[in-house]
Structure formats: C-alpha cells, structure tokens
C-alpha cells in the first residue's frame, strides 16, 4: 500500500485529488492539509511513502514544505502537484528534494503514475514539464557543443 499525505489549500481540489488516488486500490490518502506547515507536521506524524504538495499554500508554501520534509523525513518522497510550470518553480522543487513534478492540468492517470513512481524511488515529471526541461537542457548542451565545434574547426591540424 502506498501511503500519501496530500496538501492543497483548495478544499475542492483536495477532494478531487483524493478521489483520483482512491481509484487505485494500492494508494491510500492517510491525511490531508490545507497549509504547508500543517502538511509538514502530518508527514512527520504519519511517515507516508509520498507527500503530494501544491506550490501555493498559506503559512508555508509547497516548495518550502518540500525542502523541510526532505530534510526531516528522508524516507518520504515528495511530489509537487501544481498549475504552475515556470522554470523557477521546477528548479526550486527539484533542488529542494522533490522527485515528482506534476501538473493539475494533466490526465488523472498521470497523477496515479507519478505517485506510484516516486513511491518506488523513481523520478516523475509530467510530460509537458519533461518536454520543457529536455528542451531547456538539450538546447543549452547542444548550443555549447556547436560553439565548441565551431571554435575547433578553425584550428589547423597538428
């Protein structure tokens, strides 16, 4: 059984996410929080396999909660579930210890797959986020490689 603590400040959103996760007989939402500070305390108390956090929450945002849980409860994987896919959010989430970054606009099967993946110790990015990260990293790496080739092509052979 995959045990999850869910944190989102929107009551309706929490209910919807819980319903999606409840459709998988191997996933159980053991606690819910409406703010980041409460979420961290629930993770400490329940020691779930996965903490699923929204980014924008009162008292402590999901990114700060992620970093705190990663330090305080290293056995719990953290996934961010949000509407925001800006580079800064992705970078802060991953550098803060999140192993999942999911978009609320994604398919419900994607949410379940993401929770399962991070619970198993893997990383999971929503396909739209993964495409964006690959484009950013690939473009930067390929750009540096092309620049290096251009510089070395001007050199005469030894």
N, C-alpha and C positions, 0 to 999 in steps of 0.2 A: 504494500500500500504506500502510495506517495502522499505524504502529509504536507499541506500547504497553509501558510498564513497569507492572507490577502489583505492589501491595504489600498484603499481608494477613498477619497473624501466624498464621492458621489454615491449615495445610497442605492440608486437605481443601477448604476454601473456595477457596484459590488454584487447586487442580486443577479445581474445578467452573467457576470463572470463566474459566479458560484454555480449557476445553472449549467453553463457550458462545461465546467470542470466536473460537475456531478454526473454528467452523461457518461463519463469514463469510470467504470467500476473500480479502477485501480487508483483513483485520485480522490482524496478527502480534504476538504477545506476545514481545518481544525479551529481556526479563529479568524476574525475579521477586525480591521481597524479603520477608523475614519481619519486618522492623522499619523504622521510618521513617528512621533515619539511613542504613541501607543503601540504602533506596529513593532518597533524595536523591542519593547517590553514583552509583547506577545511572543515574539521569536525567542527571546531569552527563556520564557516560561515553557513554551511548547516544544522547542527544539525541532522544528519541522524540517523536512527534506528541502523544501523550496519556500522562499519568501517572494511573493509577487507584489511589486510596489508600483504605484502610479508615481509620476515625477512630481507633480504639483499637489502638495498636501499641506495643511496647516501644521504649525508648531515645528515640524522638521520635514523638509522635502524628501522625496523618494531617493534622490541621489545621495544626500547626507545619511539617510537611514541605511541605504545600501552599504556605504563605507563603514558605518558603525556596526552593522550586522556582520560584515565580512571580518572585522577585527574581533568582535566579541563572541561570535558563534560561527567559527570557521567551518563547521560541518553542515551549515545551511547554505545552499546555493541561492543566489539572488537573481531574479529576472525583473526587468523593468517592463511595464506594460503602459503605453502612453499614446497620446495623439501626436506628440512632438518627435520629429525625426531629424532635427537640426544636428549638424556635426558636433556642436559643443555638447549637446546632451548625450549623444552616443559616446563621445570621447570621455566625458566625465563618468558616465555609467560604467564603461569598461575599465577605466583606470581606477574606479572606486571598488572594483571587485565583482561587478555583475558579469554573469556568464550567459545571460539572455537579454535580448532587447527586442520586444515585440510591440507591434502597433495595434491599437484598438480597432483600426480600420481593416485589419486582416481577417482572414477566414477563421471561424471558430476552431476548425481542425488544426490550424496553425498554432493557436493558443495551447491546445492539448499537446501537440507535438513539442512545442517549446518547453512546457512544464516537464514533460517526460524526459526530454534531452538533458536539461540542466540537472534534473534529479539523478540522472545516470552519470553525471560528471562531464558531460559534453557541453559545448557552447552552442547557442542557437540565436540566430538573427533572423528577424522577419525577412522574407525575400526582398522586399523593397529596400530595407536597410542594408542587407548584404550587397545588393546591386550597387547601392550608393557607396558603401565602404570599398568595394572592389574597384569601382571607377576612380575613387579618390586615390587609393593606394597604387593601383595599377598605372594610372596616369602619371603619378609622381615618379614611380620607379622607372617606367618606360621613358619618361621625359629625361631623367638623369642618364639612362643608358644611351639614348640617342645623342645627347650632348657629349658624352664621353667618346662615343664613336666618331662624331664629327671632329673632335679635337685630335684624336689619334690618327684619323685618316690623312691629316695634313702633314704628319711626320714622315720623313723619308726612312726607308728600310735601313737597318744597320749594315 
